[in-house]
């Protein structure tokens, strides 16, 4: 039996807010302020400490010179001087033993003291100077440096965060507009005031906002041009197709006449689909909402399709929707399942969710990744790729969620095939209740 491999402990995920530009800018500002405050504080501390110690050393050496004259003259020494006094630092004793003079700072009776000592007849002649004032000055300076640094860091951080937040707020607004454009709202614009006046200097955010607005305007013009072209072509084809249809009915019965009528019907269907897509693209469709029982509505659509489609009602539901548009969506899904899939085709009603499933090769990868595309089919069957496109557009108009997937996914039955699932907003009845008595 092979030993189990020890699982590596998962690294804890950092909070999402740590990835924001505001947080990163705040950390950067705080680190730079701390580094600058530490550098300046160290320079000031070293400079003031050095000057204070130099002044105390000069004073101690001056006293040592005066005391040396008194000692050589045989006069009494002052209280702050003496031969081999108690508390004299060892370092100064060793220095005077070599015949040298020196100074050092050490504590004497709990107070900072500057000592100065020199050789005198094999002894150490020393003087001391109280260094409490200088040490207190340095400590007070250090406290002032720390306090002022904290205040400066806090003020700089607050100002920096406010400035960065103004920039990030504009970036968030630009990103929001980009998401609206992606969702299909081509009228969305950032309208940054810095981009409207060419004489006004622009920063990088204004340049991005202006570029996004320009791109959205260009994209809107191109899409509107394509929509007008599609609608115009479909309208222009209607008249000659009507004439062709009438002429085809006058042809003598036979195979040629049947082929002509079949192609004319296909052209008329394609023209109607193009007109419907152009109306959906214009996004000015209105819905006629009403309350319907979903199970009977689905059964009616399947009967009207004239196909061998099984209907399973697991749980019926009441929905508020546009019946005509929902029938169009379901009819296209059923027709697509028979045209590109293989039987049996099953339509299942489970609450406010309707599933259309076939047992064919399934939807192509491009459709599962990015949705249906116009005039593109890969199953080898007839069609122009407009049926599913219309189904998606009509589902969006009635507020339904249409999802394409493979059978056997998301808890569906196995066996392969394609599965389209449409979720409708369920209608909820509020029962009237009498007053409590």
Number of C-alpha atoms within 10 A of each C-alpha: 3 4 5 6 6 6 6 6 6 6 6 6 6 8 7 7 10 11 10 10 15 21 15 15 17 19 15 14 18 18 14 13 19 16 12 14 19 15 12 14 19 14 12 15 17 13 11 16 18 12 13 17 17 12 12 22 21 13 15 25 23 14 19 22 15 13 22 21 13 14 16 9 9 9 10 11 16 10 8 14 21 19 19 14 14 8 11 22 18 9 12 22 22 12 17 21 16 12 15 14 19 17 22 18 18 17 16 16 8 8 12 18 22 23 29 29 31 25 20 17 8 11 16 25 24 30 30 26 19 18 21 15 11 19 17 12 15 17 14 12 17 16 12 13 19 15 12 14 19 15 12 15 20 14 12 16 20 15 13 18 20 14 13 18 16 12 18 16 12 17 17 11 16 23 15 15 23 21 13 15 18 11 9 13 15 19 12 16 21 21 15 18 11 17 21 11 10 8 8 10 9 14 11 9 17 22 14 16 24 22 14 20 23 13 12 21 16 13 14 17 13 12 15 15 12 14 20 15 13 17 20 14 14 20 15 12 15 15 11 11 16 13 11 16 18 13 13 19 13 10 13 10 10 8 9 12 16 15 12 17 19 14 13 19 15 13 15 18 12 17 21 17 18 21 19 18 23 20 15 18 17 13 13 9 11 9 15 11 13 11 13 16 14 25 22 12 14 22 18 11 17 21 12 11 15 9 12 13 21 15 18 17 17 11 13 16 19 18 20 18 23 20 19 12 19 22 19 16 23 24 19 20 25 23 18 19 27 21 16 21 22 16 16 15 24 19 25 20 23 17 18 20 20 22 22 24 32 27 22 22 14 22 24 16 11 12 16 14 10 8 15 22 15 13 11 13 18 13 15 8 12 11 16 15 16 21 23 22 20 23 24 22 21 25 22 13 19 21 15 19 14 20 14 20 21 23 23 14 11 8 7 14 12 11 11 17 22 23 27 22 19 23 17 23 15 16 16 10 7 6 6 6 6 6 5 4 3
